[in-house]
């Protein structure tokens, strides 16, 4: 491990990285908030989108009503993929990265999850959309509905996993990583509709915000490296290659 990748950052460089990541948070919000609000407006004004929400509920939730075993499995998925479970896992990752001397990457990972969590909470309060209500509920969830916190956290977790693991894998292992990440995001998102605790548009909004969060912090990190005169990051070399 090179000196550039290990040990504490100089205070000036640490401050510049923190500012870039704060700018990434603002960029994620600046992109995601109007996009997801536009999605909500389209849903309200466009009968086709509203009908899609209803059809998704009829098909996915109907399958769980007809198959109690499927509902039980989805309840387990909801617990395993709960946003706070994913955040706790990320916190463990931050500790491990910090202990291994990859402190810049640890800062990126922690910031990315923090930004995603703040955007999720803020948008829920801003929109204040009530959750779906059914006479025969499969599951219950508190708080507001839009966007889906599960879907958002799953996208952030999958995106961070790809960013961190892709450079370490080769060939078929890389393809498997991308497939697993995509399957995880899809499973968690559809899980919320199957259980009847979110609309499909809540899930799509969560995916959009989560992806915007990861992309924004990755770009901010790459810009910071360039400003510090470090070798450029790349999918092959990773977020913070030695140099």
N, C-alpha and C positions, 0 to 999 in steps of 0.2 A: 504494500500500500504506500503510495507516495505521500509526501508531506502535504500536498495540495488536497488530499482526500481525508487526512486524519488530523486530530487535534483541534484545539479551539480556533475559531476564525478570528482574525484581527478585528478589533471593535468597529473600525470604519466599514470593513467589508460586511460584518454582521448587520450593521445598520442599513447598509444599502440593500442587502438581501431582504431584510424585514420590510423595507419600503416597497421593494418590487413585489413581494408577496401580498402586501396590503393593497397595492394597485391591482393585483390579480383578483383580489376579493371584490374590489369595486367594479372591475371589468366583468366578472361573472355575474354580479348583480345587475349591472347595466345592460347586459345582454339577456339574461334569463328572465328578469322581472317583466319587461314589456312583452317578451315572446310568450310566456305562460299566461299573462293576463289577456293577450290577444287570443290565445287558445280558448280561454274561458269565455271571452266575448263571442267568438265564433260559435262555440257550443250553445250559447244562449240564443243567438240570432239565427243559427242554421239548423233547421229541423233534421237534416241528414246526420249531422254530428251528434245531436241529442239522441237520435234514433240508434246510432251506433253504440252509444253508451248503454241504452236499454237492451239492445240485442246481445251485447257482450255479457250483461248480467243474466239474461235469459239462458244463454248457452253455457257459460262457465259456472255460474252459481247453480243453475239447474242441474248440472252434472254432479255437483257436490251434494245437493239435496237428494238426488236419486241414489247416490253411492256414499253412504256414511263413512266408509273406509277412506275414500278420497278426502272427505272433509277432515278426518282425523290426521291424515298425512299433511294436509295443508296447514292445520293448526301447528304441527311440529315445525314446519318450514317457517311459519310466521315467528315462532319463538327463536329459532336458530338464527334467522336473518333479521332479528329486531335491530333497529338502528343503534341502540345502546350496546348490543352485543358486538356489532361490527365496529363501533367506536372503541370499545374496550380492546378488541383484537388489534385495531390500529394503534392504540396506546402502547400495547405490548411491542408492536413493531417499532414504534418510535424509541422505546427503551433499548431494544436490541440494536437498532442502527446506531444510536448514540454510544452504546457500550463498545461497539465495534469501530468507533471512530468516524462513522459516516454521518457526521452531525448536520451537515447541510441537507442531506436527504431526509434525515429525521425531522428537521425543521419544515421541509416541504410537505412531508406526509402528515404531520400534525396540523399544519396550516390548512391543507386541503380538506381534511375531515372537519376541522373547526368551521371553515367557510361554508361547507355543505350543510352542516347542522344549523348554523345561523340563518342561512337562506331558507331552509325548510321551516324553521320556527317563524321567521319573519313573514314569509308568504302566507302561511296558514292564518296568522292573525290579520294580515292585510286583506285577504280574500274572505275569510270567515265563512267558508262554505260548509254547510251541514253535511253529515255523512248520510249515505243511503239508509232508508228505513224499510224493513220488510216485516210482514206479519209473522213469519217463521224464521227468525234470524239464525244463522249458523254460528256466527261469532260476534263479539262486541268489541268496539274500540272507542277510546275517548278522544276528545279534542276535535279539531276541525279536519276537513277531508282533503283540501287542496293546498299543496300537492301531496302525493303519497310520500311520507317520510321513509317507509320501507323501500320503495322504488328508488328514491333519490340516494339513500345510503348504499343500496346495492350497486348502483351505477358508480358511485364514488369508489367503493371497495373494489369492484371489478376493474375500474380504470387504473387505480393505484397498483393493483396486483400485476396488471399487464405492463405498466411502466417499469416496475421494479424487477419483474421476472423475465420479461422478454429478452433482454440482453444476455441473460445467463443460460438461455436454452437454445437449442439448435433443431432445425428440421421439423420432424413430426412433433416434437415436444412443444415447439412454438405454436404449431397449429392447434394442438390439444389445449394449450393455455387459452388461446383466443376462443375456441369453441366452449371451453368450460366457463370462461368469463361471460360470454354471451348467453349461455344456457342459464347461468345463475341469475343474471339480470332479468331474463325473460320469466324464469320460474317465480322469482320473488314478486315481480310486477303483476303477473297474472294471478298469483296467490291472493292478492288483495281484492281482486274482482271475484274470484271463486268464493271467497269467504264473505263477500257482500259488504265489506267495510270501506270500499272505495269505488268511485266511478273509473272507467277506463281512461277518461281524460285526466283524472288525478294522477294516474300511473304514468301516462305520457309526459305530463308536466314534470313529474319527479325525475324521469329519465333525462329530460332536456336540461334541467337545472344541474343534475349530477354531472352530466357530460360537460356542460359549460364550466363547471367548477374545476374539474380535472384539467381540461384543456387550458384554462386561464392560468392556473398555477404552473403547469409545465412550461408554457410560453414565457411566463415571468421568470422562471428559473433559467431558461435558456438565454434570455436577454441579459440577465444579471451576469452569467458566465462570460458572455461576449464582452460586456462592459468591463469585467475584471481581467480581460486579456487571456482567458482560459480557452483550451480547445473546445470546439463546438460540440454540444451534445447531439446524439443521434440515436435512432432506434436500435442500431447495432451495438453502439458503445454504452448506451445507458444515459440516465438523467445527469449523472455527475461523474464522467469518466476521469481517470487520473490525468494529471498534466499540470 
